[in-house]
Amino acid sequence: MKVLVTGGGGFLGSAICRQLRALDHTVVAYQRGAARQLAAYGVHIVRGDICDLPALNRAAAGCDAVIHTAGKAGIWGAPEDYRRSNIGGTEAVIQVCRQQAISTLVHTSSPSVVHTGSDIENGDESLPVATHLSAPYPATKAIAEQRALAANGAALRVTALRPHLIWGPGDPHLLPRLISKVRRGRLRLPGSGKKIDTTYIDNAARAHLDALFELRQRGGRCAGKAYFITNNEPLPLGEIVQRLLAAAGLPGVRIQAIPAVLATSLGSACEITWRLLRIAAEPPLTRFAAEQLSTAHWFNGAAARRDLAYSPTVTIAQGLEQLRLAGL
């Protein structure tokens, strides 16, 4: 099988490319950067913008399937940039699938599309996509997921995955952010006792392969549906943060608790100040970040297990050991 992985040079995309190559599939990685780390695995690298239809068409030529991980993540930035990358990029991928007669699309979404600012405990796929979201990232990912699933049909089978807080060796997002905050001073969290789910990188990548194989080789039960993907090991926020930091070489970090209401107020104040002063850099806190840190968000993995045959193969303890050995 020949598979195009958009965002193939990213953290998740690279892991998906490596796992596909380990199974001897032909892989094309499409992204703006060079992604030279993938060349050793025999991945064909194509550079281009996700909204560049001619370039995307060239990359997709002869492919049987697309795994679409490309997009703009983060908690801060111009809304139009998120709309272009997340919504426009997804629409471009769907268009290219149709033009190239590609029959299979696995779309990477986010659990944040169902988060309304309150606790989610043992949440499942019956949760509706939120209509009012506090940041451009979840708002545009919600629309992108809906557009992707709406494209599902006889000619193009589509499923969407919502991996939650991916981490592991090489993580460019979660761990560097935590480490930076610790090194600037004491770590403050508004909901350190709230349970959250996380996902080790190899498990998140494997779930995408499971979805791909279900769509193409098994019954296609996941077509037209979205699934939460986690390690199925929810832990209190403070505990997983401390364990991640310890594995990254920062043991014994003390967490200072702050009230959730205060965190939300500070996030709102930071957003207003940064916009008024037109500061491009990310503020220390936003409303979206405060909501995520103040609430429980862990999910029931039954649907992914039933329809995708997904089961985490790397436990949190094993992943932390891999993180420690990697020297991060």
Summary of the structure (lengths in Angstrom):
residues: 328
radius of gyration: 19.2
end to end distance: 34.3
largest distance: 54.6
contacts: 1137
relative contact order: 0.14
helix: 45%
strand: 17%
